[in-house]
């Protein structure tokens, strides 16, 4: 690695495997005999891909990496793209890549990604399909080793909310972060939880920090399992200006949400 590689700009973990994104590449490591050893360094088959490794995900024998394809025939504009890899015959192989059906450059498709059970959830926080740059998320399914777009869900509220800035996929549940939610851009932040019901993604709840204030960036980052959701708020001022905090939310029963917060500490 060299300077400006940005190794670690994105990460994910599955059991004894981790994937780490860098500028232009991604690395997969395995824990062998309590030692993390590099398994492979991933590259896209197409050399015209920029910022490959921007977001990464791994789930068993499948891995996903996002990047942007340069269109030299269109003024050099880039089109964000996702790439899927599969572990076949003791090696990782690129299976397919995909762009959204409503492709538009600059919508930051792929700024966030999550993979689970042959489904890939992709955030596009500047998607403009609903209102001006209000954001969207996409769900792709891997069918016969091909990425097939199944759903696009747009945010129907105020523009510039960064809906899809961070995403998490749990079986048939999609968790979508929107760290800016206000007409006056006060960065108050929300988390939207959708469940897949009868073939459609249904919004079940919107979670806000009841003790938060403008500028906290609630849900700037999220991670979740079947029981708990954690949402980072790096600009919270509980222990001083921009000291930061994180909130853990029990999502086992979304009709009765319980949360607890963790604040910055020198301990």
Secondary structure as GFF3:
##gff-version 3
##sequence-region A 1 267
A	DSSP	beta_strand	10	14	.	.	.	ID=ss1
A	DSSP	beta_strand	17	22	.	.	.	ID=ss2
A	DSSP	beta_strand	25	32	.	.	.	ID=ss3
A	DSSP	beta_strand	35	42	.	.	.	ID=ss4
A	DSSP	beta_strand	49	50	.	.	.	ID=ss5
A	DSSP	beta_strand	56	59	.	.	.	ID=ss6
A	DSSP	beta_strand	62	70	.	.	.	ID=ss7
A	DSSP	beta_strand	78	88	.	.	.	ID=ss8
A	DSSP	beta_strand	91	98	.	.	.	ID=ss9
A	DSSP	beta_strand	109	116	.	.	.	ID=ss10
A	DSSP	beta_strand	119	124	.	.	.	ID=ss11
A	DSSP	beta_strand	136	143	.	.	.	ID=ss12
A	DSSP	beta_strand	146	154	.	.	.	ID=ss13
A	DSSP	beta_strand	163	170	.	.	.	ID=ss14
A	DSSP	beta_strand	173	178	.	.	.	ID=ss15
A	DSSP	beta_strand	190	197	.	.	.	ID=ss16
A	DSSP	beta_strand	200	207	.	.	.	ID=ss17
A	DSSP	beta_strand	221	224	.	.	.	ID=ss18
A	DSSP	beta_strand	228	233	.	.	.	ID=ss19
A	DSSP	beta_strand	245	250	.	.	.	ID=ss20
A	DSSP	beta_strand	258	263	.	.	.	ID=ss21
###
